[in-house]
Amino acid sequence: MNNVSTALTAFISSHQYLIIVLSLIALVLKGFALWKSARNSQKYWFVALLIFNTLGVLELIYLKFFSKMSILPESSEKKKVLRKRPSKR
């Protein structure tokens, strides 16, 4: 057990930049996946992504396969409609 702890400590100290970069990538993926799930009103995905820390694996699966699914029909999307105002004479 002590050998494993020593080896892990040596790995972490020699690869600090790699760990920082991977952590930042996981953070960006989590933020983007949470944003997409909130925009698509997918509450269960939002909670799962928020609770489970899978180092970006669950986030990648969601973004690749499930983020394009939208519960809301296309007609309910908010669209701005520009109407012409009557001209004053």
Rosetta blueprint (number, residue, H / E / L):
1 M L
2 N H
3 N H
4 V H
5 S H
6 T H
7 A H
8 L H
9 T H
10 A H
11 F H
12 I H
13 S H
14 S H
15 H L
16 Q H
17 Y H
18 L H
19 I H
20 I H
21 V H
22 L H
23 S H
24 L H
25 I H
26 A H
27 L H
28 V H
29 L H
30 K H
31 G H
32 F H
33 A H
34 L H
35 W H
36 K H
37 S H
38 A H
39 R H
40 N L
41 S L
42 Q L
43 K H
44 Y H
45 W H
46 F H
47 V H
48 A H
49 L H
50 L H
51 I H
52 F L
53 N L
54 T L
55 L L
56 G L
57 V H
58 L H
59 E H
60 L H
61 I H
62 Y H
63 L H
64 K H
65 F H
66 F H
67 S L
68 K L
69 M L
70 S L
71 I L
72 L L
73 P L
74 E H
75 S H
76 S H
77 E L
78 K L
79 K L
80 K L
81 V L
82 L L
83 R L
84 K L
85 R L
86 P L
87 S L
88 K L
89 R L
